[in-house]
Amino acid sequence: MTDHDQYFSYLMRRSRLGELYRKYCLYPRLSRRLTGVALDIGCGIGDMLAFRPGTVGVDVNARTVEYCRQRGLDAHHMQPDTLPFQTSTIDSALLDNVLEHIAEPERLLREVLRVVRPGGRLLVGVPGILGWHSDLDHKIFYDEENIQSCLEKHGFIHVETFYTPFLKSEWLARRLRQYCIYGVFRRAD
C-alpha cells in the first residue's frame, strides 16, 4: 500500500460524530470567513468542497483527488508548493490542518499570495497541543503568535483569530485532539 493509499484510508475512517461536528459546527464557521471562489488547499476527501458551493480543492495526494472527482467535486492534483491556477484568480483560500505538515512553508505561502486576488483572504487552521502530538508527520507547532508572524512575513495582514470547537482554552488544547487555532488573514496589497 502506498503512502497515498494509507492517507486515503486514514481519512475514510472518520467517525459519524466527527462528520456531524464538521458539517454542523466547523464548516459553517469556516464558510462565513471565506468569500467568492474559495480554494481548499489540502482538500483531502472533499468534505469542505461538498459543504461549500464555489469551493475548489487541491491536494498532493492523487488518490484523494481521484475520490473527490468521483464524488463530482472540483478537485485538482497539485505538485508540492505549486498551485495549478492563474495569478489573482482566487477570492479566498483555506489551509485547514495543512501548514503544520510543511517544514518550510515559504514556497507554498508565496504561491497562495500569487493566486489570491488583492484584498483576498487566507484562513489557516492549526491543531492545539494534543492534536499536534497526535500525528508523527507534523513538522512545525504553531500558536497564535507564530502563525501570525509567519503569515505577516509572507504578505498577509492579520484580521481575526478564533478557536474550535468553541473558545480559546489551554485545557481543551491539551485534552481534545480536534481543538484548533484559526487565523484569518487578508492579502496585503
C-alpha positions in Angstrom: 0.0 0.0 0.0 1.4 3.4 -1.0 1.6 6.4 1.3 -1.2 8.0 -0.7 -3.4 4.9 -0.2 -2.6 4.8 3.5 -3.6 8.5 3.9 -6.8 8.0 1.9 -7.7 5.0 4.2 -7.0 7.2 7.3 -9.3 9.9 6.0 -12.1 7.4 5.3 -12.1 6.2 8.9 -13.7 9.4 10.1 -16.3 8.9 12.8 -20.0 9.7 12.4 -19.6 12.2 15.3 -16.7 13.8 13.6 -18.6 14.1 10.4 -21.5 15.8 12.2 -19.2 18.2 14.0 -17.6 19.3 10.7 -21.0 19.6 9.0 -22.9 21.5 11.7 -20.2 23.3 13.7 -16.8 23.6 12.0 -17.7 24.1 8.3 -20.4 26.8 8.9 -17.8 28.8 11.0 -15.1 28.4 8.3 -17.5 29.2 5.4 -18.6 32.5 6.9 -15.0 33.7 6.7 -14.4 32.6 3.1 -15.5 34.7 0.1 -16.3 34.1 -3.5 -14.3 31.3 -5.2 -12.5 29.6 -2.4 -9.5 27.3 -2.7 -9.2 24.4 -0.2 -5.5 23.6 -0.2 -5.1 20.0 1.1 -8.7 19.2 0.4 -8.4 15.5 1.4 -11.6 13.6 0.6 -13.5 16.8 -0.2 -15.8 17.3 2.7 -15.4 21.1 2.6 -15.8 21.1 -1.2 -19.1 19.2 -0.8 -20.3 21.6 2.0 -19.5 25.0 0.4 -20.6 25.7 -3.1 -17.9 27.6 -5.1 -15.0 25.9 -3.4 -12.2 24.3 -5.5 -9.8 21.8 -4.0 -6.2 20.8 -4.5 -4.2 18.1 -2.9 -0.8 16.5 -3.4 -2.4 13.1 -2.9 -3.6 11.8 -6.3 -5.8 9.2 -4.6 -7.8 11.7 -2.6 -8.2 13.9 -5.7 -9.5 11.0 -7.7 -12.0 10.2 -4.9 -13.2 13.9 -4.9 -13.7 13.8 -8.7 -15.7 10.5 -8.4 -17.9 12.4 -6.0 -18.4 15.1 -8.6 -16.3 17.7 -6.8 -13.9 20.2 -8.4 -10.5 18.9 -7.2 -7.1 19.2 -8.8 -3.8 17.4 -8.2 -1.0 19.7 -7.3 2.7 19.3 -7.1 4.2 20.4 -3.8 4.3 24.2 -3.5 2.8 24.8 -6.9 -0.9 25.7 -7.2 -2.4 25.0 -10.7 -4.2 28.4 -11.0 -3.5 31.7 -12.7 -2.3 34.7 -10.8 -5.1 36.6 -8.8 -7.9 34.2 -9.7 -9.0 33.0 -6.2 -11.0 35.1 -3.8 -10.1 33.2 -0.6 -8.0 30.2 0.4 -8.1 27.7 3.2 -5.2 25.8 4.8 -7.1 23.7 7.3 -4.6 21.5 9.3 -2.1 21.6 6.5 0.6 24.2 7.4 2.0 22.2 10.3 2.8 19.3 7.9 5.2 21.5 5.9 8.8 22.0 7.3 9.4 25.0 5.0 6.1 26.8 4.2 7.6 29.8 2.4 7.2 28.5 -1.2 3.5 27.4 -0.6 2.7 30.7 1.0 4.2 32.6 -1.9 2.0 30.5 -4.2 -1.1 31.3 -2.1 -0.2 35.0 -2.3 0.2 34.7 -6.1 -3.2 33.1 -6.7 -5.3 35.1 -4.2 -6.7 38.3 -5.5 -5.6 41.6 -4.0 -7.6 42.0 -0.7 -8.4 38.3 -0.8 -8.5 36.2 2.4 -6.5 33.2 3.7 -7.9 31.2 6.5 -5.4 29.0 8.3 -6.2 26.3 10.9 -3.6 24.6 13.0 -4.0 22.0 15.8 -3.7 22.6 19.5 -1.0 20.8 21.5 -2.8 17.4 21.7 -3.7 17.4 18.1 -0.1 18.4 17.2 1.3 15.5 19.2 -1.2 13.0 17.6 0.4 13.0 14.2 4.0 11.9 13.6 4.0 13.8 10.3 3.7 17.3 11.9 6.8 19.4 11.4 6.1 22.8 13.0 4.0 23.6 16.0 2.1 26.9 15.6 0.5 29.0 18.3 -1.3 32.3 17.9 1.9 34.4 17.8 4.0 32.4 15.4 1.2 31.7 13.0 0.5 35.4 12.8 4.2 36.3 12.4 4.7 33.6 9.8 1.8 34.8 7.7 2.6 38.5 8.1 6.2 37.8 7.0 4.7 36.4 3.8 2.5 39.3 2.7 -0.7 38.7 4.7 -2.4 41.0 7.3 -4.0 39.5 10.4 -7.7 40.1 10.6 -9.0 37.7 13.2 -8.2 34.7 15.4 -10.8 32.2 16.6 -10.7 28.7 18.1 -12.6 25.5 17.6 -14.7 23.9 18.8 -15.8 27.0 20.7 -13.3 29.1 22.6 -9.7 29.7 23.5 -8.7 27.2 26.1 -5.4 25.7 27.2 -7.4 23.0 28.9 -9.1 22.0 25.7 -5.9 22.3 23.7 -4.3 19.7 25.9 -7.3 17.3 26.1 -9.1 17.5 22.7 -7.4 16.4 19.6 -9.9 18.4 17.4 -9.1 21.7 19.2 -7.7 24.1 16.6 -6.5 27.7 16.3 -7.7 29.6 13.2 -6.3 32.8 11.8 -8.0 34.9 9.2 -5.6 36.9 7.1 -6.0 39.4 4.2 -3.6 39.7 1.3 -1.6 42.9 1.7 -1.8 45.0 -1.4 
